[in-house]
């Protein structure tokens, strides 16, 4: 295909159909130019003195490039300079390469734009604790604005892994243990990031397809031991939802193997399953270095050339974060006939399709001056605070010790009380810069120019919990402070001062937990897997010493995973789960402690009482939650410390008048499940009304309970409202013995309540019709109406 000499190429004509433009451009490409589109370069590889180097651009991008990795996330540039640097790279590609093909610039955004000045929202396990997908969508829209302002068109988020083993360090990056809940938040974030039009939005990237979170022993990148029905019923569900309902545009492969089949090298997973069965039509990018890892450490390929062939044939279109296997090794394999030109062109076609869809050929540049006004605005900080407020979960409140009232002598104690950095998740910018400065990390980037600790930790303003407690305590209260100990070190020398401070206080606020990140000093985050789920270091010993003083103790947990700490929960007066609440987290915590805000978050993951119970998700099978036949373990109860969906409030809610209509329904129909919710306390508050179902008898074993709907409702003191769930019968479909998606006739139990264990109303309806009805696609929506009652 081509045009007469001197005429504008078809691929540069925006009036032409995208398919025509893609084919025209593909026909003009040399082998080198095609392979370049399947590769990427770190921005720092192109840098010299904080700016793109013309010499390096000519040396590394002469044939074009598929993607540029993290202009902001791998540099110390502020937003306007990130935009300028990205424009410079695009200008070189458009003006100084033969075909003028722009690059896709990608960034990370697991807690917001991971670059200097990016808003740092709560970690996703906290976002899920809000049980408010609409708020998550609003957050994602703001993240999109910041990413677009610096020129990024793809983001490596969200994480759609279902987390059922909290030993895994990346649990904090997930939306929790339940496939329905993860799907709701995944769809909301994907839609917020992508927008309705790809030309004005981002490519969201669902990761990690599939099974990364199920690695044995909670060890990052270890094999995932999953049966096919568990894979379909649980781990694929959020990806199905994002692909089929939210039109997810990109996928990142998982590192591990599934029963000996390494995902990065698996055509069965990345093409047959992902594209043919789930209907995915977008771009597949490699998780960083996962193609090289096919050779080492996974040893499925004898060298990186063979690894490149396996990955390309499996269905990975672009190698990230830099050109290692899809460059010279893939070229050698192509020349040797180990991979065909058609296989290469199929991947290039998808890359070019994505670039045309994003409108990069018509609008490759961004307004550099406008980037400044898109960052650190009052509206962004307000949103970050609102997300943090809604993420807080009150686990315990004995004798109503919270909220704190009146003039008080307060002792604030603990390693996370005066450390703003400890409020941030592992994929925050300060955390990632620590990794880039960590020289022993193999193949990672070392940035010797980053030596300003204050800049690293406060790329945006992050107050500490201590600072915000002092701000809200008032002039008539006295606030003392003692660190007590570090997060993970064994030093107890600070105990004496902490005990003394507690002895002079009316109430003690213990701020304990984790430090998130990817370096050895961190206790949660990627690569920071744990064999024990207690408080790190000597923090529990500190809590015991302070608790022995006899003052009321409020424990604020700043942590990335559920902590199995039964002594703490049984011996303190109140426990507030804050997770990793981001830049406005300290303010949100202080507001809840002093009653300026009423906590309404709920747990998106079960809290075990012992690591030996793991996995302990609420939706186990009938015999999975107990040790037959006595029920408990020899040493401890088999019940969780706190159940999935648990969370208290400063007010009291009552449920009444459950109704189901109709009493029987068939596949394709809807059952209305309604209940009256009343606030019987004296404070406005939020309640998350949760709808669970149980298939009483089925052809395969089914969970004892499954979440199928929820709604966070704000109710004024003395107010009542009617909450109506419109439950599609097809939302109860499951995979039978033949792995067919079916609805089976029979009785369905319905549970409505305040948590998976705090059930306030029960009912039943019948699925009628044929004994087995095939369902084409899973249903992930259960609309909810809320009506205020007089």
Beta strands, then each sheet from edge to edge (+ up, - down):
strand 1: 40-42
strand 2: 47-48
strand 3: 51-52
strand 4: 67-69
strand 5: 104-107
strand 6: 154-155
strand 7: 203-209
strand 8: 250-253
strand 9: 257-258
strand 10: 261-262
strand 11: 283-285
strand 12: 393-397
strand 13: 409-413
strand 14: 478-482
strand 15: 507-513
strand 16: 552-558
strand 17: 574-577
strand 18: 653-661
strand 19: 664-666
strand 20: 670-679
strand 21: 685-695
strand 22: 706-715
strand 23: 720-728
strand 24: 734-735
strand 25: 741-753
strand 26: 759-774
strand 27: 784-789
sheet 1: 1+ 4+ 5+ 6+ 7+ 8+ 11+
sheet 2: 2+ 3-
sheet 3: 9+ 10-
sheet 4: 12+ 17- 16- 15- 13- 14-
sheet 5: 18+ 20- 23+ 27-
sheet 6: 19+ 26+ 25- 21+ 22-
sheet 7: 19+ 26+ 25- 24+
end
